[in-house]
Amino acid sequence: MFTLNIEDKNLENIFLNEFHSNKEKFIEFIKLSFDSVRGKNTDEDWSYLENEIQEGIDSGICEQSHDEIWDELFKKYA
């Protein structure tokens, strides 16, 4: 068992309004989210982001190329 104090109004609002202050559901959500990210991020293989980047490019909203976006992400997170 642990106690966690997070002083973030947005996170507090999510806990109160979206999870209706249900600690068990909130913790389960965090666990599932972590497992999802951890499963995709094994050995720092970021290839799972390629489909999401391509989807953004195909939307026509972004003016950058796939390589330009990938380079920016790599610089920021690698």
PyMOL Python script that loads the backbone (N, CA, C, O; Angstrom):
from pymol import cmd

cmd.read_pdbstr("""\
ATOM      1  N   MET A   1       0.851  -1.182   0.000  1.00  0.00           N
ATOM      2  CA  MET A   1       0.000   0.000   0.000  1.00  0.00           C
ATOM      3  C   MET A   1       0.892   1.240   0.000  1.00  0.00           C
ATOM      4  O   MET A   1       1.966   1.246   0.601  1.00  0.00           O
ATOM      5  N   PHE A   2       0.440   2.264  -0.668  1.00  0.00           N
ATOM      6  CA  PHE A   2       1.200   3.505  -0.705  1.00  0.00           C
ATOM      7  C   PHE A   2       0.252   4.691  -0.762  1.00  0.00           C
ATOM      8  O   PHE A   2      -0.922   4.562  -1.111  1.00  0.00           O
ATOM      9  N   THR A   3       0.791   5.838  -0.413  1.00  0.00           N
ATOM     10  CA  THR A   3       0.043   7.088  -0.489  1.00  0.00           C
ATOM     11  C   THR A   3       0.794   7.990  -1.454  1.00  0.00           C
ATOM     12  O   THR A   3       2.020   8.088  -1.401  1.00  0.00           O
ATOM     13  N   LEU A   4       0.061   8.639  -2.323  1.00  0.00           N
ATOM     14  CA  LEU A   4       0.662   9.490  -3.323  1.00  0.00           C
ATOM     15  C   LEU A   4      -0.055  10.829  -3.331  1.00  0.00           C
ATOM     16  O   LEU A   4      -1.276  10.893  -3.473  1.00  0.00           O
ATOM     17  N   ASN A   5       0.710  11.886  -3.179  1.00  0.00           N
ATOM     18  CA  ASN A   5       0.150  13.236  -3.262  1.00  0.00           C
ATOM     19  C   ASN A   5       0.651  13.876  -4.542  1.00  0.00           C
ATOM     20  O   ASN A   5       1.854  14.056  -4.726  1.00  0.00           O
ATOM     21  N   ILE A   6      -0.264  14.214  -5.413  1.00  0.00           N
ATOM     22  CA  ILE A   6       0.086  14.879  -6.665  1.00  0.00           C
ATOM     23  C   ILE A   6      -0.629  16.221  -6.676  1.00  0.00           C
ATOM     24  O   ILE A   6      -1.854  16.294  -6.578  1.00  0.00           O
ATOM     25  N   GLU A   7       0.150  17.266  -6.797  1.00  0.00           N
ATOM     26  CA  GLU A   7      -0.432  18.593  -6.797  1.00  0.00           C
ATOM     27  C   GLU A   7      -0.543  19.090  -8.231  1.00  0.00           C
ATOM     28  O   GLU A   7       0.217  19.949  -8.679  1.00  0.00           O
ATOM     29  N   ASP A   8      -1.496  18.532  -8.922  1.00  0.00           N
ATOM     30  CA  ASP A   8      -1.755  18.885 -10.310  1.00  0.00           C
ATOM     31  C   ASP A   8      -3.271  18.969 -10.467  1.00  0.00           C
ATOM     32  O   ASP A   8      -3.962  17.954 -10.384  1.00  0.00           O
ATOM     33  N   LYS A   9      -3.785  20.169 -10.694  1.00  0.00           N
ATOM     34  CA  LYS A   9      -5.234  20.380 -10.767  1.00  0.00           C
ATOM     35  C   LYS A   9      -5.883  19.557 -11.872  1.00  0.00           C
ATOM     36  O   LYS A   9      -6.981  19.029 -11.694  1.00  0.00           O
ATOM     37  N   ASN A  10      -5.204  19.447 -13.018  1.00  0.00           N
ATOM     38  CA  ASN A  10      -5.784  18.679 -14.121  1.00  0.00           C
ATOM     39  C   ASN A  10      -5.927  17.214 -13.754  1.00  0.00           C
ATOM     40  O   ASN A  10      -6.956  16.594 -14.023  1.00  0.00           O
ATOM     41  N   LEU A  11      -4.898  16.666 -13.143  1.00  0.00           N
ATOM     42  CA  LEU A  11      -4.952  15.274 -12.726  1.00  0.00           C
ATOM     43  C   LEU A  11      -6.000  15.073 -11.643  1.00  0.00           C
ATOM     44  O   LEU A  11      -6.709  14.067 -11.637  1.00  0.00           O
ATOM     45  N   GLU A  12      -6.096  16.010 -10.746  1.00  0.00           N
ATOM     46  CA  GLU A  12      -7.119  15.936  -9.697  1.00  0.00           C
ATOM     47  C   GLU A  12      -8.517  15.945 -10.313  1.00  0.00           C
ATOM     48  O   GLU A  12      -9.388  15.183  -9.895  1.00  0.00           O
ATOM     49  N   ASN A  13      -8.728  16.802 -11.298  1.00  0.00           N
ATOM     50  CA  ASN A  13     -10.038  16.850 -11.966  1.00  0.00           C
ATOM     51  C   ASN A  13     -10.348  15.544 -12.684  1.00  0.00           C
ATOM     52  O   ASN A  13     -11.492  15.089 -12.679  1.00  0.00           O
ATOM     53  N   ILE A  14      -9.339  14.940 -13.301  1.00  0.00           N
ATOM     54  CA  ILE A  14      -9.548  13.646 -13.958  1.00  0.00           C
ATOM     55  C   ILE A  14      -9.968  12.608 -12.930  1.00  0.00           C
ATOM     56  O   ILE A  14     -10.917  11.855 -13.147  1.00  0.00           O
ATOM     57  N   PHE A  15      -9.251  12.571 -11.803  1.00  0.00           N
ATOM     58  CA  PHE A  15      -9.563  11.610 -10.747  1.00  0.00           C
ATOM     59  C   PHE A  15     -10.980  11.833 -10.218  1.00  0.00           C
ATOM     60  O   PHE A  15     -11.746  10.881 -10.072  1.00  0.00           O
ATOM     61  N   LEU A  16     -11.322  13.068  -9.936  1.00  0.00           N
ATOM     62  CA  LEU A  16     -12.629  13.368  -9.347  1.00  0.00           C
ATOM     63  C   LEU A  16     -13.776  13.205 -10.341  1.00  0.00           C
ATOM     64  O   LEU A  16     -14.802  12.606 -10.023  1.00  0.00           O
ATOM     65  N   ASN A  17     -13.594  13.741 -11.539  1.00  0.00           N
ATOM     66  CA  ASN A  17     -14.713  13.792 -12.482  1.00  0.00           C
ATOM     67  C   ASN A  17     -14.828  12.575 -13.386  1.00  0.00           C
ATOM     68  O   ASN A  17     -15.931  12.106 -13.666  1.00  0.00           O
ATOM     69  N   GLU A  18     -13.693  12.066 -13.841  1.00  0.00           N
ATOM     70  CA  GLU A  18     -13.731  10.944 -14.776  1.00  0.00           C
ATOM     71  C   GLU A  18     -13.780   9.587 -14.065  1.00  0.00           C
ATOM     72  O   GLU A  18     -14.388   8.636 -14.555  1.00  0.00           O
ATOM     73  N   PHE A  19     -13.128   9.521 -12.901  1.00  0.00           N
ATOM     74  CA  PHE A  19     -13.096   8.261 -12.157  1.00  0.00           C
ATOM     75  C   PHE A  19     -13.990   8.323 -10.921  1.00  0.00           C
ATOM     76  O   PHE A  19     -14.057   7.364 -10.152  1.00  0.00           O
ATOM     77  N   HIS A  20     -14.668   9.436 -10.733  1.00  0.00           N
ATOM     78  CA  HIS A  20     -15.596   9.632  -9.612  1.00  0.00           C
ATOM     79  C   HIS A  20     -14.956   9.252  -8.283  1.00  0.00           C
ATOM     80  O   HIS A  20     -15.582   8.626  -7.428  1.00  0.00           O
ATOM     81  N   SER A  21     -13.676   9.653  -8.127  1.00  0.00           N
ATOM     82  CA  SER A  21     -12.885   9.430  -6.915  1.00  0.00           C
ATOM     83  C   SER A  21     -12.694   7.956  -6.569  1.00  0.00           C
ATOM     84  O   SER A  21     -12.419   7.620  -5.417  1.00  0.00           O
ATOM     85  N   ASN A  22     -12.838   7.084  -7.551  1.00  0.00           N
ATOM     86  CA  ASN A  22     -12.670   5.648  -7.325  1.00  0.00           C
ATOM     87  C   ASN A  22     -11.190   5.291  -7.470  1.00  0.00           C
ATOM     88  O   ASN A  22     -10.664   5.209  -8.580  1.00  0.00           O
ATOM     89  N   LYS A  23     -10.530   5.082  -6.331  1.00  0.00           N
ATOM     90  CA  LYS A  23      -9.087   4.825  -6.322  1.00  0.00           C
ATOM     91  C   LYS A  23      -8.731   3.548  -7.080  1.00  0.00           C
ATOM     92  O   LYS A  23      -7.743   3.510  -7.813  1.00  0.00           O
ATOM     93  N   GLU A  24      -9.534   2.511  -6.899  1.00  0.00           N
ATOM     94  CA  GLU A  24      -9.230   1.234  -7.541  1.00  0.00           C
ATOM     95  C   GLU A  24      -9.252   1.356  -9.066  1.00  0.00           C
ATOM     96  O   GLU A  24      -8.360   0.853  -9.749  1.00  0.00           O
ATOM     97  N   LYS A  25     -10.278   2.027  -9.590  1.00  0.00           N
ATOM     98  CA  LYS A  25     -10.378   2.199 -11.047  1.00  0.00           C
ATOM     99  C   LYS A  25      -9.252   3.088 -11.575  1.00  0.00           C
ATOM    100  O   LYS A  25      -8.716   2.838 -12.655  1.00  0.00           O
ATOM    101  N   PHE A  26      -8.900   4.109 -10.824  1.00  0.00           N
ATOM    102  CA  PHE A  26      -7.838   5.015 -11.219  1.00  0.00           C
ATOM    103  C   PHE A  26      -6.500   4.274 -11.272  1.00  0.00           C
ATOM    104  O   PHE A  26      -5.744   4.418 -12.234  1.00  0.00           O
ATOM    105  N   ILE A  27      -6.215   3.491 -10.249  1.00  0.00           N
ATOM    106  CA  ILE A  27      -4.968   2.724 -10.197  1.00  0.00           C
ATOM    107  C   ILE A  27      -4.946   1.676 -11.306  1.00  0.00           C
ATOM    108  O   ILE A  27      -3.907   1.461 -11.930  1.00  0.00           O
ATOM    109  N   GLU A  28      -6.068   1.028 -11.557  1.00  0.00           N
ATOM    110  CA  GLU A  28      -6.128   0.032 -12.632  1.00  0.00           C
ATOM    111  C   GLU A  28      -5.850   0.691 -13.983  1.00  0.00           C
ATOM    112  O   GLU A  28      -5.153   0.120 -14.822  1.00  0.00           O
ATOM    113  N   PHE A  29      -6.391   1.880 -14.190  1.00  0.00           N
ATOM    114  CA  PHE A  29      -6.142   2.618 -15.418  1.00  0.00           C
ATOM    115  C   PHE A  29      -4.651   2.924 -15.581  1.00  0.00           C
ATOM    116  O   PHE A  29      -4.097   2.772 -16.670  1.00  0.00           O
ATOM    117  N   ILE A  30      -4.011   3.354 -14.501  1.00  0.00           N
ATOM    118  CA  ILE A  30      -2.579   3.651 -14.546  1.00  0.00           C
ATOM    119  C   ILE A  30      -1.793   2.392 -14.890  1.00  0.00           C
ATOM    120  O   ILE A  30      -0.886   2.437 -15.721  1.00  0.00           O
ATOM    121  N   LYS A  31      -2.130   1.274 -14.262  1.00  0.00           N
ATOM    122  CA  LYS A  31      -1.445   0.005 -14.540  1.00  0.00           C
ATOM    123  C   LYS A  31      -1.598  -0.395 -16.002  1.00  0.00           C
ATOM    124  O   LYS A  31      -0.617  -0.753 -16.654  1.00  0.00           O
ATOM    125  N   LEU A  32      -2.821  -0.336 -16.519  1.00  0.00           N
ATOM    126  CA  LEU A  32      -3.059  -0.714 -17.907  1.00  0.00           C
ATOM    127  C   LEU A  32      -2.333   0.218 -18.872  1.00  0.00           C
ATOM    128  O   LEU A  32      -1.796  -0.226 -19.886  1.00  0.00           O
ATOM    129  N   SER A  33      -2.320   1.489 -18.559  1.00  0.00           N
ATOM    130  CA  SER A  33      -1.626   2.458 -19.404  1.00  0.00           C
ATOM    131  C   SER A  33      -0.133   2.179 -19.411  1.00  0.00           C
ATOM    132  O   SER A  33       0.505   2.219 -20.462  1.00  0.00           O
ATOM    133  N   PHE A  34       0.419   1.899 -18.251  1.00  0.00           N
ATOM    134  CA  PHE A  34       1.838   1.604 -18.156  1.00  0.00           C
ATOM    135  C   PHE A  34       2.184   0.341 -18.938  1.00  0.00           C
ATOM    136  O   PHE A  34       3.163   0.315 -19.684  1.00  0.00           O
ATOM    137  N   ASP A  35       1.385  -0.696 -18.767  1.00  0.00           N
ATOM    138  CA  ASP A  35       1.631  -1.946 -19.481  1.00  0.00           C
ATOM    139  C   ASP A  35       1.571  -1.739 -20.987  1.00  0.00           C
ATOM    140  O   ASP A  35       2.351  -2.331 -21.734  1.00  0.00           O
ATOM    141  N   SER A  36       0.650  -0.906 -21.424  1.00  0.00           N
ATOM    142  CA  SER A  36       0.505  -0.628 -22.849  1.00  0.00           C
ATOM    143  C   SER A  36       1.742   0.079 -23.396  1.00  0.00           C
ATOM    144  O   SER A  36       2.252  -0.291 -24.454  1.00  0.00           O
ATOM    145  N   VAL A  37       2.216   1.075 -22.693  1.00  0.00           N
ATOM    146  CA  VAL A  37       3.398   1.828 -23.129  1.00  0.00           C
ATOM    147  C   VAL A  37       4.644   0.971 -23.009  1.00  0.00           C
ATOM    148  O   VAL A  37       5.475   0.956 -23.917  1.00  0.00           O
ATOM    149  N   ARG A  38       4.782   0.264 -21.913  1.00  0.00           N
ATOM    150  CA  ARG A  38       5.952  -0.572 -21.704  1.00  0.00           C
ATOM    151  C   ARG A  38       6.037  -1.654 -22.768  1.00  0.00           C
ATOM    152  O   ARG A  38       7.126  -1.968 -23.247  1.00  0.00           O
ATOM    153  N   GLY A  39       4.911  -2.219 -23.138  1.00  0.00           N
ATOM    154  CA  GLY A  39       4.903  -3.251 -24.164  1.00  0.00           C
ATOM    155  C   GLY A  39       5.339  -2.735 -25.513  1.00  0.00           C
ATOM    156  O   GLY A  39       5.954  -3.465 -26.290  1.00  0.00           O
ATOM    157  N   LYS A  40       5.031  -1.494 -25.799  1.00  0.00           N
ATOM    158  CA  LYS A  40       5.393  -0.903 -27.086  1.00  0.00           C
ATOM    159  C   LYS A  40       6.818  -0.382 -27.091  1.00  0.00           C
ATOM    160  O   LYS A  40       7.424  -0.252 -28.155  1.00  0.00           O
ATOM    161  N   ASN A  41       7.355  -0.085 -25.940  1.00  0.00           N
ATOM    162  CA  ASN A  41       8.629   0.617 -25.853  1.00  0.00           C
ATOM    163  C   ASN A  41       9.770  -0.315 -25.454  1.00  0.00           C
ATOM    164  O   ASN A  41      10.746   0.134 -24.854  1.00  0.00           O
ATOM    165  N   THR A  42       9.667  -1.582 -25.772  1.00  0.00           N
ATOM    166  CA  THR A  42      10.691  -2.551 -25.420  1.00  0.00           C
ATOM    167  C   THR A  42      11.965  -2.286 -26.208  1.00  0.00           C
ATOM    168  O   THR A  42      11.913  -2.055 -27.416  1.00  0.00           O
ATOM    169  N   ASP A  43      13.091  -2.318 -25.541  1.00  0.00           N
ATOM    170  CA  ASP A  43      14.401  -2.095 -26.161  1.00  0.00           C
ATOM    171  C   ASP A  43      14.463  -0.791 -26.945  1.00  0.00           C
ATOM    172  O   ASP A  43      15.189  -0.689 -27.934  1.00  0.00           O
ATOM    173  N   GLU A  44      13.721   0.178 -26.515  1.00  0.00           N
ATOM    174  CA  GLU A  44      13.686   1.489 -27.152  1.00  0.00           C
ATOM    175  C   GLU A  44      13.377   1.400 -28.643  1.00  0.00           C
ATOM    176  O   GLU A  44      13.898   2.177 -29.442  1.00  0.00           O
ATOM    177  N   ASP A  45      12.540   0.462 -29.001  1.00  0.00           N
ATOM    178  CA  ASP A  45      12.071   0.336 -30.379  1.00  0.00           C
ATOM    179  C   ASP A  45      10.877   1.265 -30.544  1.00  0.00           C
ATOM    180  O   ASP A  45       9.791   0.994 -30.033  1.00  0.00           O
ATOM    181  N   TRP A  46      11.083   2.334 -31.243  1.00  0.00           N
ATOM    182  CA  TRP A  46      10.041   3.347 -31.381  1.00  0.00           C
ATOM    183  C   TRP A  46       9.250   3.176 -32.671  1.00  0.00           C
ATOM    184  O   TRP A  46       8.496   4.069 -33.056  1.00  0.00           O
ATOM    185  N   SER A  47       9.409   2.062 -33.330  1.00  0.00           N
ATOM    186  CA  SER A  47       8.745   1.867 -34.610  1.00  0.00           C
ATOM    187  C   SER A  47       7.225   1.911 -34.481  1.00  0.00           C
ATOM    188  O   SER A  47       6.528   2.185 -35.458  1.00  0.00           O
ATOM    189  N   TYR A  48       6.709   1.644 -33.284  1.00  0.00           N
ATOM    190  CA  TYR A  48       5.260   1.696 -33.097  1.00  0.00           C
ATOM    191  C   TYR A  48       4.700   3.094 -33.351  1.00  0.00           C
ATOM    192  O   TYR A  48       3.502   3.245 -33.588  1.00  0.00           O
ATOM    193  N   LEU A  49       5.553   4.114 -33.303  1.00  0.00           N
ATOM    194  CA  LEU A  49       5.093   5.477 -33.559  1.00  0.00           C
ATOM    195  C   LEU A  49       4.930   5.772 -35.050  1.00  0.00           C
ATOM    196  O   LEU A  49       4.252   6.729 -35.424  1.00  0.00           O
ATOM    197  N   GLU A  50       5.546   4.958 -35.895  1.00  0.00           N
ATOM    198  CA  GLU A  50       5.520   5.252 -37.325  1.00  0.00           C
ATOM    199  C   GLU A  50       4.105   5.303 -37.885  1.00  0.00           C
ATOM    200  O   GLU A  50       3.785   6.201 -38.665  1.00  0.00           O
ATOM    201  N   ASN A  51       3.256   4.362 -37.505  1.00  0.00           N
ATOM    202  CA  ASN A  51       1.881   4.367 -38.007  1.00  0.00           C
ATOM    203  C   ASN A  51       1.134   5.612 -37.564  1.00  0.00           C
ATOM    204  O   ASN A  51       0.363   6.189 -38.330  1.00  0.00           O
ATOM    205  N   GLU A  52       1.365   6.026 -36.318  1.00  0.00           N
ATOM    206  CA  GLU A  52       0.695   7.216 -35.821  1.00  0.00           C
ATOM    207  C   GLU A  52       1.191   8.469 -36.542  1.00  0.00           C
ATOM    208  O   GLU A  52       0.411   9.372 -36.842  1.00  0.00           O
ATOM    209  N   ILE A  53       2.485   8.513 -36.812  1.00  0.00           N
ATOM    210  CA  ILE A  53       3.036   9.651 -37.559  1.00  0.00           C
ATOM    211  C   ILE A  53       2.471   9.672 -38.970  1.00  0.00           C
ATOM    212  O   ILE A  53       2.054  10.722 -39.458  1.00  0.00           O
ATOM    213  N   GLN A  54       2.457   8.523 -39.623  1.00  0.00           N
ATOM    214  CA  GLN A  54       1.941   8.452 -40.986  1.00  0.00           C
ATOM    215  C   GLN A  54       0.473   8.853 -41.043  1.00  0.00           C
ATOM    216  O   GLN A  54       0.041   9.518 -41.985  1.00  0.00           O
ATOM    217  N   GLU A  55      -0.288   8.451 -40.041  1.00  0.00           N
ATOM    218  CA  GLU A  55      -1.706   8.826 -39.976  1.00  0.00           C
ATOM    219  C   GLU A  55      -1.851  10.344 -39.908  1.00  0.00           C
ATOM    220  O   GLU A  55      -2.733  10.922 -40.543  1.00  0.00           O
ATOM    221  N   GLY A  56      -0.972  10.984 -39.129  1.00  0.00           N
ATOM    222  CA  GLY A  56      -0.990  12.447 -39.041  1.00  0.00           C
ATOM    223  C   GLY A  56      -0.621  13.096 -40.358  1.00  0.00           C
ATOM    224  O   GLY A  56      -1.236  14.081 -40.767  1.00  0.00           O
ATOM    225  N   ILE A  57       0.388  12.544 -41.026  1.00  0.00           N
ATOM    226  CA  ILE A  57       0.802  13.089 -42.328  1.00  0.00           C
ATOM    227  C   ILE A  57      -0.322  12.940 -43.343  1.00  0.00           C
ATOM    228  O   ILE A  57      -0.613  13.872 -44.093  1.00  0.00           O
ATOM    229  N   ASP A  58      -0.944  11.788 -43.368  1.00  0.00           N
ATOM    230  CA  ASP A  58      -2.023  11.527 -44.318  1.00  0.00           C
ATOM    231  C   ASP A  58      -3.234  12.415 -44.080  1.00  0.00           C
ATOM    232  O   ASP A  58      -4.047  12.603 -44.986  1.00  0.00           O
ATOM    233  N   SER A  59      -3.369  12.961 -42.882  1.00  0.00           N
ATOM    234  CA  SER A  59      -4.521  13.813 -42.577  1.00  0.00           C
ATOM    235  C   SER A  59      -4.465  15.141 -43.326  1.00  0.00           C
ATOM    236  O   SER A  59      -5.484  15.814 -43.483  1.00  0.00           O
ATOM    237  N   GLY A  60      -3.250  15.523 -43.797  1.00  0.00           N
ATOM    238  CA  GLY A  60      -3.118  16.787 -44.520  1.00  0.00           C
ATOM    239  C   GLY A  60      -2.939  17.986 -43.613  1.00  0.00           C
ATOM    240  O   GLY A  60      -2.777  19.107 -44.094  1.00  0.00           O
ATOM    241  N   ILE A  61      -2.966  17.770 -42.325  1.00  0.00           N
ATOM    242  CA  ILE A  61      -2.828  18.869 -41.376  1.00  0.00           C
ATOM    243  C   ILE A  61      -1.369  19.278 -41.222  1.00  0.00           C
ATOM    244  O   ILE A  61      -1.073  20.458 -41.028  1.00  0.00           O
ATOM    245  N   CYS A  62      -0.463  18.323 -41.305  1.00  0.00           N
ATOM    246  CA  CYS A  62       0.955  18.557 -41.053  1.00  0.00           C
ATOM    247  C   CYS A  62       1.691  18.868 -42.359  1.00  0.00           C
ATOM    248  O   CYS A  62       1.446  18.237 -43.388  1.00  0.00           O
ATOM    249  N   GLU A  63       2.586  19.841 -42.301  1.00  0.00           N
ATOM    250  CA  GLU A  63       3.362  20.215 -43.475  1.00  0.00           C
ATOM    251  C   GLU A  63       4.737  19.550 -43.492  1.00  0.00           C
ATOM    252  O   GLU A  63       5.451  19.650 -44.489  1.00  0.00           O
ATOM    253  N   GLN A  64       5.124  18.871 -42.408  1.00  0.00           N
ATOM    254  CA  GLN A  64       6.430  18.244 -42.332  1.00  0.00           C
ATOM    255  C   GLN A  64       6.392  16.838 -42.937  1.00  0.00           C
ATOM    256  O   GLN A  64       5.350  16.184 -42.980  1.00  0.00           O
ATOM    257  N   SER A  65       7.551  16.405 -43.398  1.00  0.00           N
ATOM    258  CA  SER A  65       7.662  15.055 -43.943  1.00  0.00           C
ATOM    259  C   SER A  65       7.786  14.055 -42.796  1.00  0.00           C
ATOM    260  O   SER A  65       8.029  14.423 -41.647  1.00  0.00           O
ATOM    261  N   HIS A  66       7.613  12.804 -43.139  1.00  0.00           N
ATOM    262  CA  HIS A  66       7.747  11.735 -42.157  1.00  0.00           C
ATOM    263  C   HIS A  66       9.132  11.789 -41.509  1.00  0.00           C
ATOM    264  O   HIS A  66       9.246  11.694 -40.287  1.00  0.00           O
ATOM    265  N   ASP A  67      10.176  11.941 -42.310  1.00  0.00           N
ATOM    266  CA  ASP A  67      11.544  11.983 -41.786  1.00  0.00           C
ATOM    267  C   ASP A  67      11.771  13.180 -40.869  1.00  0.00           C
ATOM    268  O   ASP A  67      12.450  13.058 -39.850  1.00  0.00           O
ATOM    269  N   GLU A  68      11.210  14.335 -41.221  1.00  0.00           N
ATOM    270  CA  GLU A  68      11.372  15.524 -40.386  1.00  0.00           C
ATOM    271  C   GLU A  68      10.712  15.318 -39.018  1.00  0.00           C
ATOM    272  O   GLU A  68      11.281  15.677 -37.987  1.00  0.00           O
ATOM    273  N   ILE A  69       9.544  14.754 -39.020  1.00  0.00           N
ATOM    274  CA  ILE A  69       8.833  14.490 -37.766  1.00  0.00           C
ATOM    275  C   ILE A  69       9.594  13.465 -36.942  1.00  0.00           C
ATOM    276  O   ILE A  69       9.782  13.643 -35.739  1.00  0.00           O
ATOM    277  N   TRP A  70      10.032  12.392 -37.592  1.00  0.00           N
ATOM    278  CA  TRP A  70      10.772  11.343 -36.895  1.00  0.00           C
ATOM    279  C   TRP A  70      12.043  11.913 -36.262  1.00  0.00           C
ATOM    280  O   TRP A  70      12.362  11.585 -35.119  1.00  0.00           O
ATOM    281  N   ASP A  71      12.772  12.764 -36.996  1.00  0.00           N
ATOM    282  CA  ASP A  71      13.989  13.385 -36.471  1.00  0.00           C
ATOM    283  C   ASP A  71      13.687  14.239 -35.236  1.00  0.00           C
ATOM    284  O   ASP A  71      14.436  14.207 -34.259  1.00  0.00           O
ATOM    285  N   GLU A  72      12.601  14.996 -35.281  1.00  0.00           N
ATOM    286  CA  GLU A  72      12.229  15.829 -34.139  1.00  0.00           C
ATOM    287  C   GLU A  72      11.885  14.971 -32.924  1.00  0.00           C
ATOM    288  O   GLU A  72      12.302  15.275 -31.807  1.00  0.00           O
ATOM    289  N   LEU A  73      11.130  13.908 -33.143  1.00  0.00           N
ATOM    290  CA  LEU A  73      10.798  13.016 -32.032  1.00  0.00           C
ATOM    291  C   LEU A  73      12.041  12.357 -31.459  1.00  0.00           C
ATOM    292  O   LEU A  73      12.185  12.239 -30.242  1.00  0.00           O
ATOM    293  N   PHE A  74      12.923  11.935 -32.322  1.00  0.00           N
ATOM    294  CA  PHE A  74      14.152  11.294 -31.871  1.00  0.00           C
ATOM    295  C   PHE A  74      14.991  12.256 -31.029  1.00  0.00           C
ATOM    296  O   PHE A  74      15.512  11.874 -29.981  1.00  0.00           O
ATOM    297  N   LYS A  75      15.121  13.512 -31.493  1.00  0.00           N
ATOM    298  CA  LYS A  75      15.887  14.507 -30.749  1.00  0.00           C
ATOM    299  C   LYS A  75      15.259  14.783 -29.381  1.00  0.00           C
ATOM    300  O   LYS A  75      15.961  14.958 -28.385  1.00  0.00           O
ATOM    301  N   LYS A  76      13.942  14.817 -29.355  1.00  0.00           N
ATOM    302  CA  LYS A  76      13.245  15.167 -28.126  1.00  0.00           C
ATOM    303  C   LYS A  76      13.226  14.034 -27.106  1.00  0.00           C
ATOM    304  O   LYS A  76      13.368  14.282 -25.909  1.00  0.00           O
ATOM    305  N   TYR A  77      13.053  12.796 -27.562  1.00  0.00           N
ATOM    306  CA  TYR A  77      12.827  11.694 -26.632  1.00  0.00           C
ATOM    307  C   TYR A  77      13.952  10.659 -26.571  1.00  0.00           C
ATOM    308  O   TYR A  77      13.934   9.789 -25.700  1.00  0.00           O
ATOM    309  N   ALA A  78      14.904  10.732 -27.454  1.00  0.00           N
ATOM    310  CA  ALA A  78      15.970   9.719 -27.435  1.00  0.00           C
ATOM    311  C   ALA A  78      17.157  10.173 -26.631  1.00  0.00           C
ATOM    312  O   ALA A  78      18.140   9.440 -26.514  1.00  0.00           O
TER     313      ALA A  78
END
""", "prot")
cmd.dss("prot")
cmd.show_as("cartoon", "prot")
cmd.util.cbc("prot")
cmd.orient("prot")
